[in-house]
Structure formats: C-alpha cells, structure tokens
Amino acid sequence: MRILTPLEARILGVLVEKHATVPDSYPLSLNALAAGCNQKTARDPVMNASEPELLAALDELKSLSLVIEVSGSRVVRYEHNMGRALKLPSQSVALLTTLMLRGPQTAAELRANAERLHRFADVSSVEAFLDELAARDPPAVVRLPRAPGARESRWAHLLCGEVIAAAPASEVPPDVAWLQAEQLRLAARVDALESLVQRLATELGVDANPN
C-alpha cells in the first residue's frame, strides 16, 4: 500500500474511532466525518479540511479498499475496512488509529487513549502488538529516540511515511508545556462527556448525532 496523506490517515482514524464510540451513528455521513476530522480535542495535529478535500481523500481511500461507501439511504455514508485491507487484528487497528489521531505516544499513553477502541490488559500487551507492527514489511510503527529526561520512548505510526521526532520536552517553553497539559486534560474530559451523552441518547432512544 502506498503512503497515505495526513488527511487520508485522519479520515481512516476517525472512521475507526466512531465505529467503536458512536455505533448508532455509524457508518458516518460526510458532515459527521468532517466534524470528526476537524474537531479540536483529541487530535494532533488539528485540521480544517474542506468538503472537497474530504471527498477527494475518500475517493483515494476507496481505491485502496480502506474505505467503503454505503448506499441505500438518503445520505451517503462511509465505513472503514482497515483491518481487512491491511490484514491486521483489532488490537493493532486500535493502536494505529490512536497514533493517527493523537500523534506519537508512549505505550502507557496508548493503552489509556485506546481504551474505548480496545481494552488492553497491561502495557506489556500494548508493547507486544507494537513490536509486531514494527516488524512488518514495511513497518507500520517506529519507536522514537527517547527524549532527554524522558522515562519512556514514544511510538509513531508510519502510514504517512517517515517521522521527524519533535523537539525534546526540555526545549518546550514552560507556558507551552502547561497549555499542552491543559489541552490533554480537557480532551479527556470532552471524551468522557461525549461517552455520557451517547449512553443517555441510547437509553432515551434518540440520535445523539443526527448528521
């Protein structure tokens, strides 16, 4: 498979994520997909993709058999085919999705952030699947060099090509580091609230995401 563009990877990641987190709204309409791709929380980097850009990327993903267009309804909807197309187990799909949506992370961060996609028993099981992904030909993930002062190495996906490691945390200004930490805290809270809204909507029999 060829290298994906950042937008193609974002679309694929959003489809996998929403399949697990909002199954009642899945497959996704173009509007729902755009909202997922452009949301400001739990995304690194933040994007602002237009409808024509999304449609062009969807056409490319369909040609790679990574996305399927679903017909038979008033609104065209899209679903992912990542596991079958890449011949990956659900655990590996969950890890790759989390990396595509949130950027490089440690194994412990991946275990926490991927919990809604797959619940890993421990960090060792996460590392085992990461090692398998790294051993593929071509490799799907890479362990980044450990930054000075960091206790663990971070992992990054390679579906969009080689990764340039970000500057070590020691080089990030304190005010920026605080903002980054605050963003992660707020993102986790938004995720929890979205889960609560979806559960309440299911109990009440209403659609939490009418688009």
Rosetta blueprint (number, residue, H / E / L):
1 M L
2 R L
3 I L
4 L L
5 T L
6 P H
7 L H
8 E H
9 A H
10 R H
11 I H
12 L H
13 G H
14 V H
15 L H
16 V H
17 E H
18 K H
19 H H
20 A H
21 T H
22 V L
23 P H
24 D H
25 S H
26 Y L
27 P L
28 L E
29 S E
30 L H
31 N H
32 A H
33 L H
34 A H
35 A H
36 G H
37 C H
38 N H
39 Q L
40 K L
41 T L
42 A L
43 R L
44 D L
45 P L
46 V L
47 M L
48 N L
49 A L
50 S L
51 E H
52 P H
53 E H
54 L H
55 L H
56 A H
57 A H
58 L H
59 D H
60 E H
61 L H
62 K H
63 S H
64 L L
65 S L
66 L L
67 V E
68 I E
69 E E
70 V E
71 S L
72 G L
73 S L
74 R L
75 V L
76 V L
77 R E
78 Y E
79 E E
80 H E
81 N L
82 M H
83 G H
84 R H
85 A H
86 L H
87 K L
88 L L
89 P L
90 S H
91 Q H
92 S H
93 V H
94 A H
95 L H
96 L H
97 T H
98 T H
99 L H
100 M H
101 L H
102 R H
103 G L
104 P L
105 Q E
106 T L
107 A H
108 A H
109 E H
110 L H
111 R H
112 A H
113 N H
114 A L
115 E L
116 R L
117 L L
118 H L
119 R L
120 F L
121 A L
122 D L
123 V H
124 S H
125 S H
126 V H
127 E H
128 A H
129 F H
130 L H
131 D H
132 E H
133 L H
134 A H
135 A L
136 R L
137 D L
138 P L
139 P L
140 A L
141 V E
142 V E
143 R E
144 L L
145 P L
146 R L
147 A L
148 P L
149 G L
150 A L
151 R L
152 E L
153 S L
154 R L
155 W E
156 A E
157 H E
158 L L
159 L L
160 C L
161 G L
162 E L
163 V L
164 I L
165 A L
166 A L
167 A L
168 P L
169 A H
170 S H
171 E H
172 V L
173 P L
174 P H
175 D H
176 V H
177 A H
178 W H
179 L H
180 Q H
181 A H
182 E H
183 Q H
184 L H
185 R H
186 L H
187 A H
188 A H
189 R H
190 V H
191 D H
192 A H
193 L H
194 E H
195 S H
196 L H
197 V H
198 Q H
199 R H
200 L H
201 A H
202 T H
203 E H
204 L H
205 G L
206 V L
207 D L
208 A L
209 N L
210 P L
211 N L
